[in-house]
Amino acid sequence: MSSAAIWHDVECGGYAADLPVWERLASAADGPLLELGCGTGRVALRLADRNNEVWAVDADASLLEALQGRAAAQGLPVRAICADVRALDLDREFELIVAPMQLLQMLGSAAARHATLERVADHLAPGGRLAVAIVEPPSPSLDGPAAALPDVREVDGWVYSSLPAVLVTAGGDLEIHRHRQAVSPAGSLSEEEHTDRLDALNADALEAEAEAEALGLRRAGRLEVPPTDGYFGSTVVILERP
């Protein structure tokens, strides 16, 4: 397994607070559904295990390799596709497209977000829905003993640990700094720093962007994901193609 896949599993694989939301949405969809930013398959495998056919897109081929191996081992209907969501072209439509884990806020700019929404709108069937998870400012604090605990996972005798710290920038963007440590079976230690940045975005702004004439999406409700120890709560904004 690649280093990127291991760290993705360490930092994201144990998160489960949002799964009931994706399951609820998927249960109402007919035909295949599409997940954007699928990573190693935390959501895709869960939905496929509940009898949904899942098309899963990520830009990192090493994450998709881990997903494909897991789907094949479990006999699950997951189709993994390496693609940039800003230039998505799958030549088919879906009744449901989901974007967990703040994908739209990790694209780096409003222009990139607009390009993604435009491509997604072209992949929605009439009446189809896009469900997007976002963290709205002001962001919940990760201060406190429970939030200070690192994410830890053992893989082939190696122990991986990732300790998060959060900074809200002057512009309202959210930076998640992680101190990563890996301990080998022989006891040697390696360390590195990693930062993810989330663009400032709230549900009202996202709905307004989606309802712009060029995109043709309309607001269709919101669902809430509660905060848990060490993890933000989030809002799932649902957008519909008329």
N, C-alpha and C positions, 0 to 999 in steps of 0.2 A: 504494500500500500504506500502511496506517495506521502511525502511530508505534508503537503497541502490537505490531503484527505484526512490524515490523522488529526491535524489541528482543527479541521472543520468538525470532525466527530467530537473532539474534546470540548470545543467551545459552543457547539450548537446541538450535538446529537442527543443530549440529555433533556433538552427543552420540550415540554409537553403541554404547556398551558393553552396553547392555541389549537391543539389538535381537534378538540370538540367542534370548534368553529368550521374548520375545513371539512370535517366529516359531515357536519350538518348541511353544508352547501353541496358537497359531492353527492349526498344521498338523494338530492332533488334533481340531479342532472342525468340526462339520458346520453348515452354514447360516450366516447372518449373525452377526457378533460385534459387541460394543459396546465402544467406548473412551470412558472418562471423562476429561475435562480434555485434550482432543485438541490444543488450541492450533492452530498453523498446519499440523499434519499430519505431523509427524516420524515418528510410529509408524503412524498410519492409512494414509498413502500407501505406506509400506513393506509393510504387510500386504496392502493392496489389490493391490499390484503382484505379490504372490505368490498371487493368485487367491482371496483372501478378500473377501467382501462385508462392508464395514465401516460401521456406524452410529457416528458420531463426535459427541460432546456437549461443548460448552464454553459457559460463561456470557458470553463476550466475542464479540459478533457480528463485530467487526472481524477477529479471528483466524479465525473460520469463513469469512469472505469470502475470505481468502487461501487457505485450504484448498480451498474450492469451486473457485476459479479454477485451482488446480494440478491437482485431480482431473479437472476437465473438459478441461484441456489435454492430460492424459496418457491420457484415456479410462478412468479407473479407477473402480471401483464403490464410491464413498464417499457416504454420505448424512449431511450435516452438519445438526446440530440445536442451536439455541440454547436452553439450559435450565440451571436450577440443579440440581445433582446431589442436593441435599438435599430436593428436591420433584419428583423425576423421575417422569414418567408418560408412557411411550411406548406403552402398550397392547399390548405383546408381550413374549415371553420370549426369552432368548438362552442358548445353551449355554456361551458364554464372554463374560465381561466383564473388561476390563483397566483398571487405573488406574496408569499410569506416573508417574514424576517426583514421587513423594511427595505426590500429590493429597490423600490423607486427612489428611496432616499440615499442610496449608495451609488447612484449613477454619476454624481459629481456636478450636475448643473441642471437648470430648468430646461435648457434646450435638449439635453439628453433624455430627460423625463418626458418631454413633449414627443420626441421621436419614438420613444417606446410606446407611449399611449396611442400614437397614430398607427404603429404597426399592430399593436394588440387589437385595436378597433377593427382592423381589416381581417382579423382572425376570429372575430365573434360572429356566430350565426345570429340572424334576426331574433331578438328576444334573449340573446345570450348575455351572460353576466361576467364581469371582471371583478374579482375581490382582492383588494390590496391592503396589506397590513402596514400601518405607519405608527411612529411614535410622535405624539404631538407635544410641542413645547407648552408650558415648561415641563421638562422631563423629570420623572421621579428620581429621587436621590438614591444612590447605591451606598450611602454611608451606613455604618452599623455593622455589628459582628456577622450577621447572616450574609450580608452582601459582600463582605470581605473574604469569604471562603473561596478558594480557587476551584475551578473546574478541573477534575482529575480523571485520567483514564489510563489503564494498563494495556499495552499492545505488545505481544511477543516478548514479554519480559522487561520491556521499557516502561517507565512510568512518566507520563506527561502531565504537566500542571500548568494552568493558565489563570493568572490572577487579574481581574479587571479593575480599572479605575476610570472614572468618567469626568469629562470636562465639557461644560457648555461654553462655547465661544461667544464673543461679543455680538456676533451676528445671529446667534441663536442656533448655529449648527451644533451637533453633538459629536464629540470625539470619545471613542472608547479605546483606551490604552490598555494593552495586555502585556504583562510580564510572563513570558513563556519559559518554562524549564523542562528539560528532558533528562532523565536519569537512566543510564544504560544498565543492563543486567549486571555488569561488573562494578557499577557504582559511580561511574564518571558522570559529571554534570555539565550540560551545555545550557546556555541562556540566550534569549533574544527578546527584543521589544517589537510589538506589532500594534498598529493603530488602524481602526476603521472610523470613517467619518460619515455621519448621517446629515444630509441637508435639512435645514429647518423647513418644516411642512406641516400644515394642519389640514384637517378634513375639509373644512370650508374651501380652502384654497385649491385642494386637489379636485374637489367636485366642480369648482368654477373652471379650472383648466380643462377638465374632461367634457364640460358642456359647451366649450367653444365650438363654433360652427364647423371648423375644419376637422374636429374629431367626431362629433355627432353622438357622443355618449351622454346619458342622463343619469342623475343620481337615483339610486334604488335602495337606499337604506344603509345602516351601519350596524356592526356588531362589535362588542367589546371583549377584549382578552384581559383578564385581571392580572395585576402584577403578582409575582411570586418572589421568593427570596433570591436576590441577585439578578433578577430579570425585570425589565420594564413591562408595564401593561401596554397595550396597544389598541388602536382603533382599526377595525377592518372596514374600509370604505367599499361599498358595493356600487358598481356602475353598470349600466345596461345599454345594450344597443337596441334602439327601437325597432 
